[in-house]
Amino acid sequence: MKEDQADLVMRAVSEQEAHDARSDAEARATAHGLIQGYLGPDHKVIDMARFYSALVSALKEARAQGLEDCRGADVLPLNQQPPGQS
């Protein structure tokens, strides 16, 4: 029984690490696209590495906040109508 629990914990940890890695990769890709799309040669960024890191961090925080905000909302599945409507 303990082996099953240990396997479940290890799987959950592994899945969380994979989720975190995907989330980080998505934030980095978004930051890269924003920088390339919106910063031109006439925009000056003194420390691009710090700017990029701050942008990635802000994107990750915004996504986490958005997910947290959605958890408390009443969300209907796409194929379900609100009560009282047919």
N, C-alpha and C positions, 0 to 999 in steps of 0.2 A: 504494500500500500504506500509506503514512504517513497519508493522509487517512482510510482505514478505521480505523486504530488511533486516530487523533485523535477520530473520531466515536464509537468505542467508549468511549474515556476520557470524553468529554463526556457521553455517555449514562449511563455509570456514575455520574459525579459528579451529574448531574441526578437520577437515581433515588435516590441517597443523600440528596440535599437534600430530595427529596419525602418520603422515608421519615422523615427527621428532623423535617420539618414536621408530618407526621401524628402521629408519636410525641409531639411537643410539644403538639399540639392535644388529643390524647387525655389526656395528663397534666393539662392545664389544665382540661379538661371534668370529669375525675374529681375534681380538687381543688375545683372550684366546687361540684360535687354534694355532696362530703363536708362542705364548709363550710356549705352551705345546710341539709343534712340533720342535722348534728350540733351546730352552734353555734346556740344559741338566744339570746334576749335576756338571759338571766341569765349567759351566758358572756362574759367580758371578754377581748378581744384588743386590746392597746394599739396595735399597728401591723399592721393587716390586710394591707397590701401586702407587708410582709416575711414575715408568716406564710404568705400565699398563695404567695409565691415559694419559700419553704423547703419547703412541702408539694409543690409541683410538682417541685422538684428531687429530693426524696426519692422521689416516685413514679417519676420517670424513672430514677433510680439502681436502684430495686428492680426495675423492668422489665428493665433491662439485665442485672442480676445474675441474674434468673430465666432470661432467654434464654441467658446464658452457662452457667448450671447445666444447662440442658436440652441444650446442644450436646454435652456429654460423656456424656449418658445414653444407654443402649441403648433406643431407641424403636421399637416395632413399628407398622407401619401398622394402621389400624383393622380391615382385612379379613384380617389375617394372624394365625395362631395361633402360640404359642410352640412351639419344636421339641419333638417327642415327643408332641404332642397332636393329635388328629384330630377 
